Every structure is written in C-alpha cells, then in structure tokens.
Amino acid sequence: MTTKNILQVSEPDSAPLHREPNPRQRILVVEDDAAIRRVNTEILICSGFQVDTAEDGAAAWEALQVKEYDLMVTDNNMPRVTGVELIQKVQTAGMALPVILATGALPEFAHHGSLQPAVTLLKPYTLHELLAAVKKVLRAASDSLEENAPASNWQIQPLADRFKP
C-alpha cells in the first residue's frame, strides 16, 4: 500500500513562528500524551486556529458526534481507540473530515488498505512540520470546496421568479 502523503518539510527549525490570519478553522487534536497535546494545541491556537482536544480516540469520536471540524490531527498509538481505528470510524460514517495521522512507523497501519489520511506525519516531528501539514491539508480542502462551488457568474434566481408563467 502506498501512503497518500508523507510530509517532508525543508523549513529550518529556527524559522520564527508567527500568527497568520485564518478563517478560524476548527481543529480536533487527539493525543494521549498530555505534554504533546498541550504543545500542539498551543502552537495551533497561536497560529489562529480554534482547537479542541481529546485524550484518546474514544473521546475524539464523542467530540465528532457533537461538533464539526475542518481537520483532525490524531496520534495513532492510543488506548481504547487507536488513530487508525478512529479514521476507520470517520470514513465508515461518511464524514468528510481530512485527517493528519501522527505515527512512529508506517507499518503500524500498512495492513489497512482503505485507510487514507490526508497526511502522515512521522514522529518525532517539529512544530514547523505540524504547521506545514495543517496548512497543506486545509488549503487542499479549501481548494476542493472551491472546485465544487458554483461558477462565480452563477446567480440564485428568486423563488417567486421560478413560478411566473
């Protein structure tokens, strides 16, 4: 099986992190390690995103039943529901949610042929790699929405005009 994307970022670790305007996209960060969850959340919030967190895949699944998200960043190796299992649940439910899967090794999910995270982020990753992956996936999702949007010259005809003889 080939992975859709494995992020390779050439941006140096010393590049400054700065706040960029975002249309307040909502991201769900799923990570069982509290320190990693906190750092990932802080960098995303400082970059202008709205962020919710879950400590494992089961808690993330509950959050997905209540709120809509533009992106999910999930660890793979977690108790109760793994990242791979969580992605499978999302896909089975037909949710159009792009996912960044953070994992220590590709073989962890190689036997799941239908698994298609938008990006696989190999651990250990830097904060710059995380931000680059998030921006890449959200940009691709936005471009996809624009492709499916009506043409700019498309106009809504008033309902009353539709029924005129």
C-alpha positions as CSV (number, residue, x, y, z in Angstrom):
1,M,0.0,0.0,0.0
2,T,1.2,3.5,-0.7
3,T,0.6,6.3,1.7
4,K,-1.2,9.3,0.2
5,N,1.3,11.9,1.6
6,I,4.2,11.7,3.9
7,L,5.2,15.2,4.8
8,Q,8.7,16.3,4.1
9,V,9.4,19.8,5.2
10,S,12.6,21.7,4.5
11,E,11.8,24.7,6.6
12,P,14.5,25.2,9.3
13,D,13.6,24.7,12.9
14,S,14.9,28.2,13.6
15,A,12.3,29.9,11.4
16,P,10.1,32.1,13.5
17,L,6.6,31.0,14.4
18,H,4.2,33.8,13.7
19,R,0.5,34.3,13.8
20,E,-1.2,34.2,10.4
21,P,-4.8,35.1,9.8
22,N,-7.0,32.0,9.5
23,P,-10.7,32.0,8.9
24,R,-11.0,30.4,12.4
25,Q,-10.9,26.8,11.2
26,R,-11.7,24.3,13.9
27,I,-9.2,21.5,14.5
28,L,-9.5,18.5,16.8
29,V,-6.2,17.4,18.3
30,V,-6.2,13.8,19.5
31,E,-3.2,12.7,21.6
32,D,-2.9,10.6,24.7
33,D,0.4,12.3,25.8
34,A,-0.7,15.4,27.7
35,A,2.5,17.3,27.0
36,I,2.4,16.7,23.3
37,R,-1.3,17.5,23.2
38,R,-0.7,20.8,25.1
39,V,2.2,21.9,22.8
40,N,0.3,21.0,19.6
41,T,-2.7,22.8,20.9
42,E,-0.8,25.9,21.9
43,I,1.0,26.2,18.5
44,L,-2.2,25.8,16.6
45,I,-4.0,28.4,18.8
46,C,-1.1,30.8,18.4
47,S,-1.4,30.3,14.6
48,G,-5.1,31.5,14.7
49,F,-7.0,28.2,14.7
50,Q,-9.8,27.1,17.0
51,V,-8.7,23.9,18.8
52,D,-10.5,21.3,20.8
53,T,-8.6,18.3,22.3
54,A,-9.3,14.7,23.1
55,E,-7.1,12.4,25.1
56,D,-7.8,9.3,23.0
57,G,-9.8,8.0,20.1
58,A,-12.9,7.2,22.1
59,A,-13.1,10.8,23.4
60,A,-12.4,12.1,19.9
61,W,-15.3,10.0,18.5
62,E,-17.6,11.5,21.1
63,A,-16.4,15.1,20.2
64,L,-17.0,14.3,16.5
65,Q,-20.7,13.5,17.3
66,V,-21.2,16.9,18.8
67,K,-19.2,19.3,16.7
68,E,-18.0,19.7,13.2
69,Y,-14.3,20.1,12.5
70,D,-12.3,21.2,9.5
71,L,-9.4,18.9,10.3
72,M,-8.4,16.2,12.8
73,V,-4.8,15.7,13.9
74,T,-4.5,12.3,15.6
75,D,-1.9,10.2,17.2
76,N,-2.1,6.5,16.3
77,N,-0.9,4.6,19.3
78,M,-3.6,5.4,21.9
79,P,-5.7,3.4,24.4
80,R,-9.3,2.5,23.8
81,V,-9.5,3.6,20.2
82,T,-6.3,4.0,18.1
83,G,-5.8,6.6,15.5
84,V,-6.2,4.0,12.7
85,E,-9.5,2.8,14.3
86,L,-10.7,6.4,14.6
87,I,-10.0,7.2,11.0
88,Q,-11.9,4.0,10.0
89,K,-14.9,5.1,12.1
90,V,-14.8,8.6,10.4
91,Q,-14.6,7.0,6.9
92,T,-17.4,4.5,7.7
93,A,-19.6,7.3,9.0
94,G,-19.1,9.1,5.7
95,M,-17.6,12.2,7.4
96,A,-15.8,14.5,5.0
97,L,-13.0,15.2,7.6
98,P,-9.4,15.4,6.5
99,V,-7.0,13.7,8.9
100,I,-3.4,14.1,9.7
101,L,-2.1,10.9,11.3
102,A,0.9,11.2,13.5
103,T,2.7,7.9,13.9
104,G,6.1,6.5,14.8
105,A,6.2,4.0,11.9
106,L,4.4,3.4,8.7
107,P,3.9,-0.4,9.2
108,E,1.6,0.3,12.1
109,F,-1.3,0.8,9.6
110,A,0.0,-0.7,6.4
111,H,-2.5,-3.6,6.5
112,H,-5.4,-1.2,6.4
113,G,-5.9,-0.8,2.7
114,S,-8.8,1.6,2.9
115,L,-7.1,3.9,5.3
116,Q,-6.4,7.3,3.6
117,P,-5.2,10.0,5.9
118,A,-4.6,13.3,4.1
119,V,-1.0,13.4,5.5
120,T,1.0,11.0,7.6
121,L,3.3,12.9,9.9
122,L,6.2,10.8,11.2
123,K,7.2,11.1,14.8
124,P,9.2,12.8,16.1
125,Y,8.1,15.9,14.1
126,T,8.8,19.5,14.7
127,L,6.2,22.3,15.3
128,H,7.1,23.7,11.9
129,E,6.3,20.3,10.3
130,L,3.0,20.2,12.1
131,L,2.0,23.7,11.0
132,A,3.1,22.9,7.4
133,A,1.0,19.8,7.4
134,V,-2.1,21.6,8.8
135,K,-1.8,24.4,6.3
136,K,-1.3,22.0,3.4
137,V,-4.3,19.9,4.3
138,L,-6.6,22.9,5.0
139,R,-5.5,24.5,1.7
140,A,-6.3,21.3,-0.2
141,A,-9.7,21.0,1.5
142,S,-10.4,24.7,0.7
143,D,-9.3,24.2,-3.0
144,S,-11.6,21.2,-3.2
145,L,-14.6,23.2,-1.9
146,E,-13.9,25.9,-4.4
147,E,-13.8,23.4,-7.3
148,N,-17.2,22.1,-6.3
149,A,-18.7,25.6,-5.8
150,P,-20.9,27.1,-8.4
151,A,-19.3,29.3,-11.0
152,S,-18.8,33.0,-10.0
153,N,-21.3,34.1,-12.6
154,W,-23.9,31.7,-11.2
155,Q,-26.8,33.5,-9.7
156,I,-29.7,32.4,-7.5
157,Q,-33.0,33.0,-9.1
158,P,-35.6,34.4,-6.7
159,L,-38.1,31.7,-5.8
160,A,-41.0,33.9,-7.0
161,D,-39.4,34.2,-10.4
162,R,-39.3,30.4,-10.8
163,F,-43.1,30.1,-10.8
164,K,-44.0,33.0,-13.1
165,P,-45.9,31.9,-16.2
